[in-house]
Amino acid sequence: KNQVEQSPQSLIILEGKNCTLQCNYTVSPFSNLRWYKQDTGRGPVSLTIMTFSENTKSNGRYTATLDADTKQSSLHITASQLSDSASYICVVWDRLAFGKGNQVVVIP
Amino acid sequence: DAMVIQNPRYQVTQFGKPVTLSCSQTLNHNVMYWYQQKSSQAPKLLFHYYDKDFNNEADTPDNFQSRRPNTSFCFLDIRSPGLGDAAMYLCATSRDQGLQETQYFGPGTRLLVL
């Protein structure tokens, strides 16, 4: 069983709308959880890095949250743009445990 | 400017024919990683170097080897590629292995095995 589970597997949203991606993990304890954006055919790019003690971290229109009690993280995309179409990967850094990603498609 | 460079971007090889994938970095980072990512799968760490120290993941097949001749370059050698080795291979670097270190990925090399 994967240590990091992401949902939904794929998502289609209209340009300008918001969306939230979920990440549930079983790795414990850990010190560092990250979200990456991976465009098709490209390497992942770091969006946010959160330590165990942080609840939220923002990077422009991307806001990540972390609830260590429920072992859940989310990535919220505000006012989506066409360029947000990508796979979003949740990673527990200590174990280099990667989720399979949330595939987001933004349509005009 | 490209910081982590992978060549080639696409590689076609024959079943059983050795192949080498290349990664170089201009960041002067201590750590270099190789990942395998199959379609719709999470990236899977194969091994990493901390400077010259090689760290192999327990479940990385012996078919996969790596070399790091200097700080800037790291190679992935697949001795006898099988059909199941077709994947995207990602190289990444980080300055150190600290908790807040950012990992920088290259664009990847997509390997096709015929």
Interface residues (C-beta under 8 A of the other chain):
Chain A: N2 V4 S31 N32 R34 Y36 G41 R42 G43 P44 V45 S46 I49 T51 I89 W93 D94 L96 F98 G99 K100 G101
Chain B: V4 S40 Q41 A42 P43 K44 L45 M88 L90 C91 A92 L99 Q100 T102 Q103 Y104 F105 G106 P107 G108 R110
